[in-house]
Amino acid sequence: MTNLLSDVITYVRRIIKSPSNAVITDNLIIDYINRFWLMDVDARMQTFDFKTTYQFQTSPGVDQYNMPLYSVQTEPGGNVAMFPVYQGFLGPAYINGIEMPFYTQRSYFNNLWPNYNQSLVEAGVGNGTNGPYTLFLPFLPNSPAQINFPTSAGIIRGHVDITGIIELNNVLGSGNVDPPLDNGSGNTIPVIPTTSVYSQVYFTSTGSQGQNIVVADSGVFLSGAQNYGLLMSPGPAPNGNTILPNGGSLPNPYATTQNTINYLTGIATNVYFPEVIPSGMPIQGQCVYYQFGIPRAVLWYNNWLTLRAPPNTQYLVLLDAYLTPAAFFNSTQAIPFGYMAEYIARGAARKILSDTGDWEQFNAYEPLFREQELLVWKRSQRQWTATRTQTIYSQDGFPNTFNNSALGI
């Protein structure tokens, strides 16, 4: 089976009785194959062959990590857009080889690890202009000097979810970059949907007419200094978040930052508010302050992982996962799933027959499609049942009671 994709296309043509490109092209058939392969198979069943592990290294001070995305894939006749690499995560979860609790409900996770918002903190005072202001959150050393690692404490950072990452690539061609980076211009801010931005730092004040004046972090970081987050003016959906006056600049020995928050020092530098702050009016800061350390719990919610405590340095996180396979255009990558070739072909043909309204042919072949699906499912079940059911007398009956590693303590 040297060209699995070609074989699947040939089999689809036999089922739909269209032997040449004259009625339906190979490229269109490939599109149907990928639609079934990417969107239907993982929803219809989770096979043993799709179960895998996902692992990544944490970044100091970063507590939220999106589900990884496939980069745009090129196939004959078009591209396959970015989509999640995994169907989802499940426990057990490990950090540096040690098991930690795995949560999928925020209420249970937040009861143990609450995000206490430090509010009503005077970070500065209005002077009758809209800026620039240097604002201080008095929970950190407030020292711009080099931070020594591991980092002991910091402020929880704003976050952009995977929908925002995909939109940045669609509009700006930014590629598969997560978290999103900006050179200081702030051009990424209005592109990201407001519903994809989860701010964690706010600076608020009151204008001369009694109106709220609000600045928040955007979940976008400076490309040359990723401990700096870009500040923005929050706005309405869908794309109402706006750049603050005067944008920003990249930190270097000859320049200072503008409209940024340093998450390790709590200093917001050269902040320009969207409106004038009256003289003497307090500017309040709101943030979530945390002592960093070794993460001891993980929450999987809304397509991202949240670690608590936030990591103070790099740690290896490992979880069980179900793979969402890449597009089926590459025969070399597809070979491990060769046993599913007829199932994939019948699934793709099934979509074509339904779209063209050929219900007689659809109904005639439906039992054969179901038969192939059952065969694929049975192959997976044989793998699952190969593992002995654990009892209280088997070694795995008491996890973490004994350590079989010669290096363990």
ROLUM-541461 format. One record per residue (C-alpha): residue in one letter; y, z, x. Coordinates in nm, 3 decimals, always signed. Layout:
BEGIN
+------+---------+---------+---------+
: resn :   north :      up :    east :
+------+---------+---------+---------+
:    A :       Y :       Z :       X :
...
+------+---------+---------+---------+
//
This chain:
BEGIN
+------+---------+---------+---------+
: resn :   north :      up :    east :
+------+---------+---------+---------+
:    M :  +0.000 :  +0.000 :  +0.000 :
:    T :  +0.264 :  -0.126 :  +0.243 :
:    N :  +0.538 :  -0.179 :  -0.015 :
:    L :  +0.506 :  +0.075 :  -0.292 :
:    L :  +0.828 :  -0.023 :  -0.465 :
:    S :  +0.723 :  -0.387 :  -0.480 :
:    D :  +0.391 :  -0.284 :  -0.635 :
:    V :  +0.567 :  -0.074 :  -0.900 :
:    I :  +0.801 :  -0.364 :  -0.987 :
:    T :  +0.503 :  -0.599 :  -1.023 :
:    Y :  +0.325 :  -0.354 :  -1.253 :
:    V :  +0.638 :  -0.309 :  -1.467 :
:    R :  +0.658 :  -0.687 :  -1.509 :
:    R :  +0.297 :  -0.701 :  -1.628 :
:    I :  +0.362 :  -0.435 :  -1.892 :
:    I :  +0.682 :  -0.593 :  -2.027 :
:    K :  +0.535 :  -0.944 :  -1.989 :
:    S :  +0.825 :  -1.075 :  -1.780 :
:    P :  +0.681 :  -1.229 :  -1.462 :
:    S :  +1.004 :  -1.360 :  -1.305 :
:    N :  +1.375 :  -1.289 :  -1.249 :
:    A :  +1.470 :  -1.536 :  -1.523 :
:    V :  +1.459 :  -1.271 :  -1.800 :
:    I :  +1.504 :  -0.947 :  -1.605 :
:    T :  +1.592 :  -0.917 :  -1.238 :
:    D :  +1.420 :  -0.701 :  -0.979 :
:    N :  +1.747 :  -0.514 :  -0.931 :
:    L :  +1.760 :  -0.416 :  -1.298 :
:    I :  +1.396 :  -0.308 :  -1.289 :
:    I :  +1.474 :  -0.092 :  -0.983 :
:    D :  +1.756 :  +0.067 :  -1.181 :
:    Y :  +1.511 :  +0.154 :  -1.462 :
:    I :  +1.261 :  +0.288 :  -1.208 :
:    N :  +1.523 :  +0.519 :  -1.061 :
:    R :  +1.642 :  +0.630 :  -1.405 :
:    F :  +1.289 :  +0.741 :  -1.490 :
:    W :  +1.218 :  +0.880 :  -1.142 :
:    L :  +1.541 :  +1.079 :  -1.108 :
:    M :  +1.623 :  +1.183 :  -1.465 :
:    D :  +1.294 :  +1.206 :  -1.652 :
:    V :  +1.009 :  +1.309 :  -1.422 :
:    D :  +1.151 :  +1.647 :  -1.319 :
:    A :  +1.243 :  +1.724 :  -1.681 :
:    R :  +0.900 :  +1.627 :  -1.816 :
:    M :  +0.702 :  +1.834 :  -1.565 :
:    Q :  +0.742 :  +2.026 :  -1.241 :
:    T :  +0.463 :  +1.908 :  -1.014 :
:    F :  +0.321 :  +2.098 :  -0.720 :
:    D :  +0.431 :  +1.823 :  -0.482 :
:    F :  +0.795 :  +1.884 :  -0.577 :
:    K :  +0.780 :  +2.254 :  -0.491 :
:    T :  +0.941 :  +2.320 :  -0.155 :
:    T :  +1.171 :  +2.561 :  +0.026 :
:    Y :  +1.546 :  +2.548 :  +0.070 :
:    Q :  +1.704 :  +2.720 :  +0.365 :
:    F :  +2.054 :  +2.736 :  +0.510 :
:    Q :  +2.265 :  +2.938 :  +0.751 :
:    T :  +2.540 :  +3.152 :  +0.604 :
:    S :  +2.898 :  +3.133 :  +0.729 :
:    P :  +3.084 :  +3.457 :  +0.814 :
:    G :  +3.287 :  +3.575 :  +0.515 :
:    V :  +3.162 :  +3.298 :  +0.280 :
:    D :  +2.975 :  +3.441 :  -0.017 :
:    Q :  +2.928 :  +3.135 :  -0.245 :
:    Y :  +2.715 :  +2.828 :  -0.167 :
:    N :  +2.673 :  +2.525 :  -0.392 :
:    M :  +2.348 :  +2.350 :  -0.465 :
:    P :  +2.331 :  +2.077 :  -0.194 :
:    L :  +2.396 :  +1.720 :  -0.306 :
:    Y :  +2.241 :  +1.391 :  -0.201 :
:    S :  +2.496 :  +1.158 :  -0.046 :
:    V :  +2.554 :  +0.825 :  -0.221 :
:    Q :  +2.242 :  +0.611 :  -0.181 :
:    T :  +2.246 :  +0.232 :  -0.163 :
:    E :  +1.987 :  +0.040 :  -0.361 :
:    P :  +1.949 :  -0.329 :  -0.443 :
:    G :  +2.210 :  -0.417 :  -0.701 :
:    G :  +2.419 :  -0.099 :  -0.676 :
:    N :  +2.454 :  +0.260 :  -0.561 :
:    V :  +2.298 :  +0.585 :  -0.674 :
:    A :  +2.577 :  +0.841 :  -0.708 :
:    M :  +2.567 :  +1.193 :  -0.565 :
:    F :  +2.330 :  +1.429 :  -0.746 :
:    P :  +2.164 :  +1.767 :  -0.673 :
:    V :  +1.888 :  +1.771 :  -0.412 :
:    Y :  +1.693 :  +2.039 :  -0.601 :
:    Q :  +1.613 :  +2.100 :  -0.966 :
:    G :  +1.675 :  +2.470 :  -0.920 :
:    F :  +1.590 :  +2.779 :  -0.716 :
:    L :  +1.353 :  +3.064 :  -0.784 :
:    G :  +1.242 :  +3.378 :  -0.614 :
:    P :  +1.137 :  +3.519 :  -0.383 :
:    A :  +1.450 :  +3.494 :  -0.169 :
:    Y :  +1.460 :  +3.595 :  +0.196 :
:    I :  +1.736 :  +3.659 :  +0.447 :
:    N :  +1.627 :  +3.660 :  +0.810 :
:    G :  +1.270 :  +3.695 :  +0.679 :
:    I :  +1.335 :  +4.005 :  +0.465 :
:    E :  +1.289 :  +3.972 :  +0.089 :
:    M :  +1.593 :  +4.047 :  -0.126 :
:    P :  +1.637 :  +4.064 :  -0.506 :
:    F :  +1.691 :  +3.728 :  -0.677 :
:    Y :  +1.903 :  +3.723 :  -0.997 :
:    T :  +1.973 :  +3.453 :  -1.254 :
:    Q :  +2.183 :  +3.665 :  -1.493 :
:    R :  +2.532 :  +3.763 :  -1.387 :
:    S :  +2.539 :  +4.086 :  -1.589 :
:    Y :  +2.252 :  +4.243 :  -1.392 :
:    F :  +2.391 :  +4.122 :  -1.060 :
:    N :  +2.749 :  +4.230 :  -1.132 :
:    N :  +2.642 :  +4.574 :  -1.252 :
:    L :  +2.518 :  +4.641 :  -0.900 :
:    W :  +2.780 :  +4.434 :  -0.714 :
:    P :  +3.101 :  +4.437 :  -0.921 :
:    N :  +3.398 :  +4.223 :  -0.825 :
:    Y :  +3.662 :  +4.494 :  -0.840 :
:    N :  +3.997 :  +4.316 :  -0.856 :
:    Q :  +4.260 :  +4.490 :  -0.645 :
:    S :  +4.566 :  +4.439 :  -0.865 :
:    L :  +4.924 :  +4.568 :  -0.889 :
:    V :  +4.964 :  +4.549 :  -0.515 :
:    E :  +5.318 :  +4.466 :  -0.404 :
:    A :  +5.274 :  +4.186 :  -0.152 :
:    G :  +5.643 :  +4.096 :  -0.129 :
:    V :  +5.982 :  +4.101 :  -0.303 :
:    G :  +6.182 :  +3.811 :  -0.448 :
:    N :  +6.504 :  +3.708 :  -0.272 :
:    G :  +6.653 :  +3.465 :  -0.524 :
:    T :  +6.471 :  +3.157 :  -0.388 :
:    N :  +6.132 :  +2.996 :  -0.436 :
:    G :  +6.044 :  +3.045 :  -0.068 :
:    P :  +5.934 :  +3.061 :  +0.197 :
:    Y :  +5.772 :  +3.402 :  +0.160 :
:    T :  +5.525 :  +3.578 :  +0.389 :
:    L :  +5.304 :  +3.794 :  +0.169 :
:    F :  +5.072 :  +4.075 :  +0.277 :
:    L :  +4.760 :  +4.209 :  +0.106 :
:    P :  +4.732 :  +4.563 :  +0.249 :
:    F :  +4.353 :  +4.589 :  +0.271 :
:    L :  +4.300 :  +4.422 :  +0.608 :
:    P :  +4.438 :  +4.463 :  +0.961 :
:    N :  +4.702 :  +4.194 :  +0.887 :
:    S :  +4.673 :  +4.085 :  +1.247 :
:    P :  +4.691 :  +3.713 :  +1.324 :
:    A :  +4.502 :  +3.770 :  +1.649 :
:    Q :  +4.156 :  +3.624 :  +1.704 :
:    I :  +3.901 :  +3.795 :  +1.481 :
:    N :  +3.594 :  +3.932 :  +1.659 :
:    F :  +3.254 :  +3.860 :  +1.507 :
:    P :  +3.066 :  +3.989 :  +1.327 :
:    T :  +3.351 :  +4.020 :  +1.078 :
:    S :  +3.370 :  +4.364 :  +0.921 :
:    A :  +3.568 :  +4.295 :  +0.602 :
:    G :  +3.769 :  +4.034 :  +0.419 :
:    I :  +3.880 :  +3.883 :  +0.090 :
:    I :  +3.647 :  +3.690 :  -0.140 :
:    R :  +3.737 :  +3.322 :  -0.127 :
:    G :  +3.808 :  +3.070 :  -0.401 :
:    H :  +3.531 :  +2.827 :  -0.482 :
:    V :  +3.489 :  +2.464 :  -0.596 :
:    D :  +3.164 :  +2.378 :  -0.776 :
:    I :  +2.952 :  +2.065 :  -0.729 :
:    T :  +3.134 :  +1.875 :  -1.005 :
:    G :  +3.453 :  +1.911 :  -0.802 :
:    I :  +3.276 :  +1.797 :  -0.483 :
:    I :  +3.147 :  +1.485 :  -0.661 :
:    E :  +3.491 :  +1.408 :  -0.809 :
:    L :  +3.654 :  +1.435 :  -0.466 :
:    N :  +3.411 :  +1.178 :  -0.332 :
:    N :  +3.460 :  +0.948 :  -0.633 :
:    V :  +3.841 :  +0.952 :  -0.610 :
:    L :  +3.916 :  +1.004 :  -0.240 :
:    G :  +3.590 :  +0.892 :  -0.079 :
:    S :  +3.571 :  +1.229 :  +0.095 :
:    G :  +3.194 :  +1.210 :  +0.136 :
:    N :  +2.946 :  +1.491 :  +0.094 :
:    V :  +3.169 :  +1.768 :  +0.230 :
:    D :  +3.119 :  +2.118 :  +0.090 :
:    P :  +3.329 :  +2.332 :  +0.085 :
:    P :  +3.615 :  +2.081 :  +0.042 :
:    L :  +3.853 :  +2.046 :  +0.335 :
:    D :  +4.216 :  +1.932 :  +0.349 :
:    N :  +4.445 :  +1.851 :  +0.640 :
:    G :  +4.717 :  +2.066 :  +0.486 :
:    S :  +4.877 :  +1.803 :  +0.262 :
:    G :  +4.715 :  +1.947 :  -0.049 :
:    N :  +4.626 :  +1.601 :  -0.181 :
:    T :  +4.281 :  +1.722 :  -0.279 :
:    I :  +4.416 :  +1.986 :  -0.520 :
:    P :  +4.516 :  +1.766 :  -0.819 :
:    V :  +4.195 :  +1.560 :  -0.786 :
:    I :  +3.957 :  +1.851 :  -0.847 :
:    P :  +3.912 :  +1.931 :  -1.219 :
:    T :  +4.060 :  +2.268 :  -1.310 :
:    T :  +3.726 :  +2.365 :  -1.465 :
:    S :  +3.563 :  +2.327 :  -1.122 :
:    V :  +3.802 :  +2.568 :  -0.945 :
:    Y :  +3.729 :  +2.943 :  -0.935 :
:    S :  +4.027 :  +3.118 :  -0.780 :
:    Q :  +3.992 :  +3.464 :  -0.624 :
:    V :  +4.341 :  +3.534 :  -0.482 :
:    Y :  +4.654 :  +3.543 :  -0.700 :
:    F :  +5.021 :  +3.608 :  -0.632 :
:    T :  +5.221 :  +3.671 :  -0.948 :
:    S :  +5.580 :  +3.744 :  -1.038 :
:    T :  +5.825 :  +3.714 :  -1.328 :
:    G :  +6.100 :  +3.454 :  -1.356 :
:    S :  +6.456 :  +3.502 :  -1.476 :
:    Q :  +6.356 :  +3.400 :  -1.830 :
:    G :  +6.061 :  +3.642 :  -1.839 :
:    Q :  +5.802 :  +3.372 :  -1.770 :
:    N :  +5.494 :  +3.421 :  -1.555 :
:    I :  +5.503 :  +3.263 :  -1.209 :
:    V :  +5.151 :  +3.229 :  -1.067 :
:    V :  +5.012 :  +3.102 :  -0.737 :
:    A :  +4.636 :  +3.104 :  -0.666 :
:    D :  +4.393 :  +2.989 :  -0.401 :
:    S :  +4.236 :  +2.651 :  -0.470 :
:    G :  +3.889 :  +2.675 :  -0.315 :
:    V :  +4.003 :  +2.412 :  -0.060 :
:    F :  +4.020 :  +2.506 :  +0.308 :
:    L :  +4.215 :  +2.375 :  +0.605 :
:    S :  +4.002 :  +2.130 :  +0.798 :
:    G :  +4.107 :  +2.275 :  +1.135 :
:    A :  +4.087 :  +2.643 :  +1.039 :
:    Q :  +3.845 :  +2.720 :  +0.760 :
:    N :  +3.948 :  +3.085 :  +0.725 :
:    Y :  +4.270 :  +2.950 :  +0.570 :
:    G :  +4.264 :  +2.861 :  +0.200 :
:    L :  +4.523 :  +2.633 :  +0.040 :
:    L :  +4.733 :  +2.788 :  -0.235 :
:    M :  +4.824 :  +2.600 :  -0.553 :
:    S :  +4.998 :  +2.629 :  -0.889 :
:    P :  +4.728 :  +2.663 :  -1.160 :
:    G :  +4.763 :  +2.426 :  -1.455 :
:    P :  +4.586 :  +2.309 :  -1.771 :
:    A :  +4.265 :  +2.106 :  -1.790 :
:    P :  +4.156 :  +1.854 :  -1.692 :
:    N :  +4.358 :  +1.806 :  -1.369 :
:    G :  +4.661 :  +2.031 :  -1.406 :
:    N :  +4.644 :  +2.218 :  -1.075 :
:    T :  +4.937 :  +2.110 :  -0.858 :
:    I :  +5.047 :  +2.124 :  -0.495 :
:    L :  +5.307 :  +2.387 :  -0.406 :
:    P :  +5.646 :  +2.267 :  -0.276 :
:    N :  +5.645 :  +2.150 :  +0.088 :
:    G :  +5.266 :  +2.120 :  +0.104 :
:    G :  +5.115 :  +2.275 :  +0.414 :
:    S :  +5.049 :  +2.211 :  +0.779 :
:    L :  +4.753 :  +2.246 :  +1.011 :
:    P :  +4.765 :  +2.556 :  +1.236 :
:    N :  +4.802 :  +2.479 :  +1.605 :
:    P :  +4.995 :  +2.636 :  +1.894 :
:    Y :  +5.313 :  +2.454 :  +1.787 :
:    A :  +5.301 :  +2.485 :  +1.409 :
:    T :  +5.259 :  +2.752 :  +1.143 :
:    T :  +5.077 :  +2.726 :  +0.815 :
:    Q :  +5.250 :  +2.682 :  +0.481 :
:    N :  +5.114 :  +2.776 :  +0.138 :
:    T :  +4.793 :  +2.922 :  +0.280 :
:    I :  +4.607 :  +3.251 :  +0.264 :
:    N :  +4.415 :  +3.384 :  +0.564 :
:    Y :  +4.105 :  +3.544 :  +0.413 :
:    L :  +4.039 :  +3.761 :  +0.719 :
:    T :  +4.389 :  +3.906 :  +0.762 :
:    G :  +4.523 :  +3.900 :  +0.406 :
:    I :  +4.842 :  +3.718 :  +0.514 :
:    A :  +4.979 :  +3.436 :  +0.298 :
:    T :  +5.214 :  +3.236 :  +0.517 :
:    N :  +5.533 :  +3.050 :  +0.421 :
:    V :  +5.454 :  +3.048 :  +0.050 :
:    Y :  +5.677 :  +2.834 :  -0.174 :
:    F :  +5.651 :  +2.928 :  -0.540 :
:    P :  +5.689 :  +2.660 :  -0.810 :
:    E :  +5.996 :  +2.847 :  -0.940 :
:    V :  +6.269 :  +3.076 :  -0.806 :
:    I :  +6.176 :  +3.446 :  -0.776 :
:    P :  +6.476 :  +3.662 :  -0.880 :
:    S :  +6.615 :  +3.899 :  -0.617 :
:    G :  +6.437 :  +4.233 :  -0.613 :
:    M :  +6.154 :  +4.111 :  -0.838 :
:    P :  +5.814 :  +4.237 :  -0.711 :
:    I :  +5.555 :  +3.979 :  -0.608 :
:    Q :  +5.214 :  +4.121 :  -0.684 :
:    G :  +4.889 :  +4.033 :  -0.510 :
:    Q :  +4.545 :  +4.031 :  -0.669 :
:    C :  +4.221 :  +3.986 :  -0.477 :
:    V :  +3.863 :  +4.107 :  -0.439 :
:    Y :  +3.817 :  +4.299 :  -0.114 :
:    Y :  +3.470 :  +4.349 :  +0.032 :
:    Q :  +3.306 :  +4.513 :  +0.331 :
:    F :  +3.091 :  +4.243 :  +0.489 :
:    G :  +2.737 :  +4.298 :  +0.610 :
:    I :  +2.378 :  +4.180 :  +0.575 :
:    P :  +2.332 :  +4.028 :  +0.226 :
:    R :  +2.089 :  +4.227 :  +0.018 :
:    A :  +2.098 :  +4.037 :  -0.315 :
:    V :  +2.149 :  +3.679 :  -0.433 :
:    L :  +2.261 :  +3.539 :  -0.770 :
:    W :  +2.171 :  +3.184 :  -0.878 :
:    Y :  +2.415 :  +3.082 :  -1.152 :
:    N :  +2.613 :  +2.770 :  -1.245 :
:    N :  +2.453 :  +2.566 :  -0.965 :
:    W :  +2.562 :  +2.794 :  -0.683 :
:    L :  +2.430 :  +3.095 :  -0.495 :
:    T :  +2.635 :  +3.414 :  -0.455 :
:    L :  +2.544 :  +3.663 :  -0.181 :
:    R :  +2.619 :  +4.033 :  -0.178 :
:    A :  +2.733 :  +4.177 :  +0.047 :
:    P :  +2.921 :  +3.874 :  +0.184 :
:    P :  +2.770 :  +3.789 :  +0.524 :
:    N :  +2.943 :  +3.922 :  +0.834 :
:    T :  +2.783 :  +3.655 :  +1.055 :
:    Q :  +2.522 :  +3.379 :  +1.036 :
:    Y :  +2.197 :  +3.462 :  +0.855 :
:    L :  +1.906 :  +3.239 :  +0.754 :
:    V :  +1.856 :  +3.230 :  +0.376 :
:    L :  +1.531 :  +3.092 :  +0.237 :
:    L :  +1.432 :  +3.035 :  -0.128 :
:    D :  +1.163 :  +2.858 :  -0.324 :
:    A :  +1.289 :  +2.540 :  -0.488 :
:    Y :  +1.182 :  +2.234 :  -0.683 :
:    L :  +1.284 :  +1.911 :  -0.516 :
:    T :  +1.467 :  +1.635 :  -0.699 :
:    P :  +1.335 :  +1.333 :  -0.509 :
:    A :  +1.568 :  +1.076 :  -0.360 :
:    A :  +1.602 :  +0.730 :  -0.513 :
:    F :  +1.282 :  +0.525 :  -0.512 :
:    F :  +1.428 :  +0.229 :  -0.319 :
:    N :  +1.278 :  +0.327 :  +0.019 :
:    S :  +0.906 :  +0.256 :  +0.037 :
:    T :  +0.855 :  +0.477 :  +0.342 :
:    Q :  +1.002 :  +0.779 :  +0.161 :
:    A :  +0.810 :  +0.698 :  -0.157 :
:    I :  +0.462 :  +0.674 :  +0.001 :
:    P :  +0.375 :  +1.047 :  -0.052 :
:    F :  +0.410 :  +0.985 :  -0.426 :
:    G :  +0.187 :  +0.675 :  -0.426 :
:    Y :  -0.060 :  +0.842 :  -0.662 :
:    M :  +0.220 :  +0.838 :  -0.924 :
:    A :  +0.281 :  +0.463 :  -0.893 :
:    E :  +0.128 :  +0.366 :  -1.227 :
:    Y :  +0.292 :  +0.661 :  -1.402 :
:    I :  +0.634 :  +0.562 :  -1.264 :
:    A :  +0.578 :  +0.197 :  -1.359 :
:    R :  +0.476 :  +0.285 :  -1.715 :
:    G :  +0.769 :  +0.525 :  -1.747 :
:    A :  +1.019 :  +0.259 :  -1.634 :
:    A :  +0.858 :  -0.006 :  -1.858 :
:    R :  +0.873 :  +0.239 :  -2.149 :
:    K :  +1.250 :  +0.263 :  -2.106 :
:    I :  +1.289 :  -0.115 :  -2.092 :
:    L :  +1.077 :  -0.169 :  -2.404 :
:    S :  +1.276 :  +0.090 :  -2.599 :
:    D :  +1.610 :  -0.057 :  -2.488 :
:    T :  +1.504 :  -0.410 :  -2.587 :
:    G :  +1.363 :  -0.289 :  -2.919 :
:    D :  +1.010 :  -0.411 :  -2.853 :
:    W :  +0.855 :  -0.127 :  -3.049 :
:    E :  +0.521 :  -0.301 :  -3.106 :
:    Q :  +0.464 :  -0.323 :  -2.730 :
:    F :  +0.610 :  +0.026 :  -2.681 :
:    N :  +0.370 :  +0.185 :  -2.930 :
:    A :  +0.074 :  -0.007 :  -2.791 :
:    Y :  +0.131 :  +0.123 :  -2.438 :
:    E :  +0.242 :  +0.478 :  -2.526 :
:    P :  -0.113 :  +0.626 :  -2.512 :
:    L :  -0.160 :  +0.474 :  -2.166 :
:    F :  +0.168 :  +0.628 :  -2.047 :
:    R :  +0.058 :  +0.968 :  -2.181 :
:    E :  -0.276 :  +0.929 :  -2.007 :
:    Q :  -0.107 :  +0.868 :  -1.670 :
:    E :  +0.123 :  +1.165 :  -1.722 :
:    L :  -0.175 :  +1.387 :  -1.794 :
:    L :  -0.351 :  +1.266 :  -1.477 :
:    V :  -0.045 :  +1.346 :  -1.264 :
:    W :  -0.017 :  +1.687 :  -1.428 :
:    K :  -0.387 :  +1.762 :  -1.370 :
:    R :  -0.354 :  +1.680 :  -1.000 :
:    S :  -0.073 :  +1.935 :  -0.978 :
:    Q :  -0.272 :  +2.197 :  -1.169 :
:    R :  -0.562 :  +2.168 :  -0.924 :
:    Q :  -0.322 :  +2.273 :  -0.648 :
:    W :  -0.189 :  +2.568 :  -0.847 :
:    T :  -0.536 :  +2.698 :  -0.936 :
:    A :  -0.653 :  +2.684 :  -0.574 :
:    T :  -0.477 :  +3.018 :  -0.515 :
:    R :  -0.671 :  +3.331 :  -0.599 :
:    T :  -0.525 :  +3.548 :  -0.873 :
:    Q :  -0.393 :  +3.864 :  -0.707 :
:    T :  -0.513 :  +4.208 :  -0.811 :
:    I :  -0.422 :  +4.562 :  -0.711 :
:    Y :  -0.713 :  +4.550 :  -0.465 :
:    S :  -0.606 :  +4.232 :  -0.287 :
:    Q :  -0.372 :  +4.240 :  +0.010 :
:    D :  -0.082 :  +4.091 :  -0.185 :
:    G :  -0.108 :  +4.354 :  -0.455 :
:    F :  +0.140 :  +4.580 :  -0.275 :
:    P :  +0.415 :  +4.367 :  -0.119 :
:    N :  +0.593 :  +4.514 :  +0.181 :
:    T :  +0.353 :  +4.809 :  +0.200 :
:    F :  +0.197 :  +4.683 :  +0.523 :
:    N :  +0.350 :  +4.470 :  +0.792 :
:    N :  +0.106 :  +4.229 :  +0.954 :
:    S :  +0.360 :  +4.108 :  +1.210 :
:    A :  +0.311 :  +4.237 :  +1.563 :
:    L :  +0.689 :  +4.246 :  +1.593 :
:    G :  +0.748 :  +4.430 :  +1.264 :
:    I :  +0.857 :  +4.789 :  +1.231 :
+------+---------+---------+---------+
//
